């Protein structure tokens, strides 16, 4: 084999795959548009309720999750590694421990109650499937420093508000609510040991999805397994849950359902827990949830501080929108493309574009040098709504034919009226 053939062969073998890492997504413009749409609704609703935005690094010390996060997540689902300083580091699998750490770090400076939100990317090494990926983004909205039922209700109302803002009708989803104190009382009544309770809670959290639930529960707590589930299911409601319902009705939330099967898998929950469910048979599943966690800050040596919140992922949000035909129509950021008819008009086109940008019109100039028809087809493919063709006539007259590619209409205007026309047409 010649040297040239061998080099070509090696280059062929070394060709990199265009596939992304399993369980994560690439965001092309249409995908990014949809994600930005979801984020904007999340942000707007949180801020309407007076929540302030925060953020943090994706890297955390591994011990942060070993204390109170689900054992399954820590042992089987985290991306954990040792850095060059021999420190064990984890890509965050959730945001609540990070929030608790941040609040504890500035416990004397932060005014309580604090209403906080973030849209953060989180990582879990699990089998990718519908609604679950190895990386996703999620809204976290929390109230820290408020212990009453009003705070519990407000957090649920924020979740409800995001769903409604995305176009959902109350018939499209239901808010299933329970209370970890019901579970704690059942554990006490059946004398289930403290060191078994976290394992039992996680089994209960998965019981709808597990074919071996009864067997697994019996192996863990023996004969008491036959009493635990009926004991929980017999609890129709409590005075607290009915007060919560009343508070929610004050805020226009009328699709709350008491469901004692809701337990949530994280170890840190101490009171109210809830999950938002899609009611459509094509996607009947839990979309997201949250609850009260009053002891988490004490892990950092801080005084016990009450807290309640929820996390809503972008993957299940997108599935919900698709199921209910609520996906927005893609609209590109570019409002106007300037087609250049002849090379000598390029400078004029660039100056016109820059003048329009000063008026907040988003403009691209077509540098291709292709025929005007080809440039128009490009604009149509890119879904750009308006096009102006610039040639000798336009340079001399200072007037431009603005074509609306959506309606096919065309209007000739001077440069100083182009922006007004575009904004009025786009509404």
BELTAQUI-V646023 format. One record per pair of residues at least 12 apart in sequence whose ideal C-beta (glycine too) atoms are under 8 Angstrom apart, sorted by the first residue. I is the first residue (numbers start at 1). J is the second residue. Records with the same first field share a line. If there is no record, write none. Layout:
BEGIN
I=J ; J
END
This chain:
BEGIN
21=134
22=128 ; 134
23=126 ; 128 ; 133 ; 134 ; 135
24=133 ; 134 ; 135
25=133 ; 135
29=330 ; 332
30=330
33=328 ; 330 ; 331 ; 332
34=318 ; 327 ; 328 ; 330
35=137 ; 314 ; 318
37=328
38=166 ; 314 ; 317 ; 318 ; 321
39=119 ; 137 ; 139 ; 314
41=162 ; 165 ; 166
42=117 ; 119 ; 139 ; 162 ; 312
43=117 ; 119
44=165
45=158 ; 161 ; 162 ; 165
46=117 ; 139 ; 141 ; 158 ; 162
48=161
49=115 ; 154 ; 157 ; 158 ; 161
50=115
51=115 ; 116 ; 117 ; 141 ; 158
52=114 ; 115 ; 116 ; 117
53=116 ; 117 ; 118
54=99 ; 102 ; 116 ; 117 ; 118
55=118 ; 120
56=95 ; 98 ; 102 ; 118 ; 120
58=91 ; 92 ; 120 ; 121 ; 122 ; 123
59=89 ; 90 ; 91 ; 92
60=89 ; 90 ; 92 ; 97 ; 98 ; 101
61=87 ; 88 ; 89 ; 90
62=78 ; 80 ; 88 ; 89 ; 90
63=88
64=90 ; 97 ; 98 ; 101
65=78 ; 90 ; 93 ; 97
67=299
68=97 ; 266 ; 267 ; 268 ; 296 ; 299
69=93 ; 94 ; 97 ; 266 ; 267 ; 268
70=202 ; 265 ; 266 ; 267
71=198 ; 199 ; 202 ; 267
72=202 ; 265
73=93 ; 94 ; 124
76=125 ; 126
77=93 ; 124 ; 125 ; 126
78=90 ; 91 ; 93 ; 123 ; 124 ; 125
79=91 ; 123 ; 124 ; 125
91=122 ; 123
92=120 ; 122 ; 123
93=122 ; 123 ; 124
94=122 ; 266 ; 311
95=118 ; 120 ; 122 ; 138 ; 140 ; 311
96=140 ; 142 ; 266 ; 268 ; 293 ; 296 ; 309 ; 311
97=296
99=116 ; 118 ; 140 ; 142 ; 144 ; 309
100=293 ; 296 ; 297 ; 299 ; 300 ; 307
101=300
103=144 ; 297 ; 302 ; 305
104=297 ; 299 ; 300 ; 301 ; 302
105=300
107=297 ; 302 ; 303 ; 305
110=144
112=144 ; 145 ; 146 ; 305
113=143 ; 144 ; 145 ; 146 ; 151
114=143 ; 144 ; 145
115=141 ; 142 ; 143
116=141 ; 142 ; 143 ; 144
117=139 ; 140 ; 141 ; 142
118=139 ; 140
119=137 ; 138 ; 139 ; 140
120=137 ; 138 ; 140
121=135 ; 136 ; 137
122=135 ; 136 ; 137 ; 138
123=135
130=319
131=285 ; 315 ; 316 ; 319
132=315
133=315
136=313 ; 314 ; 315
137=313 ; 314
138=288 ; 311 ; 312 ; 313 ; 314
139=162 ; 311 ; 312
140=309 ; 310 ; 311
141=155 ; 158 ; 159 ; 309 ; 310
142=155 ; 307 ; 308 ; 309 ; 310
143=155 ; 307 ; 308 ; 309
144=297 ; 305 ; 306 ; 307
145=305 ; 306 ; 307
146=306 ; 308
147=294 ; 306
149=240 ; 243 ; 244 ; 247
150=247
151=306 ; 308
152=244 ; 247 ; 271 ; 272 ; 292 ; 308
153=244 ; 247 ; 248 ; 250 ; 251 ; 253
154=251
155=290 ; 308 ; 309 ; 310
156=175 ; 177 ; 244 ; 248 ; 253 ; 256 ; 274 ; 310
157=248 ; 251 ; 252 ; 253
158=310
159=175 ; 274 ; 276 ; 288 ; 290 ; 310 ; 312
160=175 ; 248 ; 251 ; 253 ; 255
162=312
163=276
166=317 ; 320 ; 321 ; 326
167=321 ; 324 ; 326
168=320 ; 324 ; 326
170=254 ; 255
171=255 ; 279
172=278 ; 279 ; 280 ; 320 ; 324
173=255 ; 276 ; 277 ; 278 ; 279 ; 287 ; 320
174=255 ; 256 ; 257 ; 276 ; 277 ; 279
175=253 ; 255 ; 256 ; 257 ; 274 ; 275 ; 276 ; 277
176=257 ; 258 ; 259 ; 261 ; 262 ; 274 ; 275 ; 276 ; 277
177=241 ; 244 ; 256 ; 257 ; 258 ; 259 ; 262 ; 272 ; 273 ; 274
178=241 ; 258 ; 259 ; 260 ; 261 ; 262 ; 263 ; 272 ; 273 ; 274
179=238 ; 240 ; 241 ; 271 ; 272 ; 273
180=263 ; 264 ; 269 ; 270 ; 271 ; 272 ; 273 ; 291 ; 292
181=240 ; 270 ; 271
182=232 ; 235 ; 238 ; 260
183=201 ; 204 ; 232 ; 263
186=228 ; 231 ; 232
187=200
189=231
190=221 ; 224 ; 227 ; 228 ; 231
191=224
192=221 ; 224 ; 228
196=220 ; 221
198=267
199=220
200=217 ; 220 ; 221 ; 228
201=263 ; 265 ; 267
202=265
203=216 ; 217 ; 220
204=217 ; 232 ; 261 ; 263
205=263 ; 264 ; 265
206=265
207=229 ; 261
208=261
217=229
232=260 ; 261
233=260 ; 261
235=260
236=258
237=258
240=272
241=258
244=256 ; 272
245=258
262=274 ; 275 ; 289
264=289 ; 290 ; 291
266=293
268=293 ; 295 ; 296
269=291 ; 292 ; 293
270=292 ; 293 ; 294 ; 295
271=291 ; 292 ; 294 ; 308
272=291 ; 292 ; 308
273=289 ; 290 ; 291 ; 292
274=289 ; 290 ; 291 ; 310
275=287 ; 288 ; 289
276=288 ; 289 ; 312
278=320 ; 323
280=323 ; 324
282=323
283=319 ; 320 ; 323
285=316
287=312 ; 316 ; 317 ; 320
288=310 ; 311 ; 312 ; 313 ; 316 ; 317
289=310 ; 311
290=308 ; 309 ; 310 ; 311
291=308 ; 309 ; 310
292=306 ; 307 ; 308
293=307 ; 308 ; 309
294=306 ; 307
330=383
331=383
332=382 ; 383 ; 384
333=362
334=362 ; 363 ; 364 ; 382 ; 384
335=361 ; 362 ; 363 ; 384 ; 385 ; 386 ; 422 ; 426
336=356 ; 361 ; 362 ; 363 ; 364 ; 384 ; 385 ; 386 ; 387 ; 388 ; 402 ; 418 ; 422
337=363 ; 364 ; 365 ; 366 ; 375 ; 378 ; 379 ; 382 ; 384 ; 386 ; 387 ; 388
338=352 ; 353 ; 363 ; 364 ; 365 ; 366 ; 387 ; 388 ; 389 ; 390
339=366 ; 372 ; 375 ; 376 ; 379 ; 387 ; 388 ; 389 ; 390
340=365 ; 366 ; 367 ; 369 ; 375 ; 389 ; 390 ; 391
341=372 ; 389 ; 390 ; 391 ; 392
342=391 ; 392
343=369
344=392
345=390 ; 391 ; 392 ; 394 ; 395
346=365 ; 367
348=390 ; 394 ; 395
349=365 ; 390
350=365
352=388 ; 390 ; 400 ; 415
353=365
355=415
356=415 ; 418 ; 419
359=419
360=419
361=418 ; 419 ; 422 ; 423
364=384
366=378 ; 379
372=389
375=387 ; 389
376=403 ; 405
379=405
380=405
384=405
385=404 ; 405 ; 406 ; 425 ; 426
386=402 ; 403 ; 404 ; 405 ; 422 ; 425
387=402 ; 403 ; 405
388=400 ; 401 ; 402 ; 403 ; 418
389=401 ; 403
398=414 ; 415
399=412 ; 413 ; 414
400=412 ; 413 ; 414 ; 415 ; 418
402=418 ; 421 ; 422
404=425
END
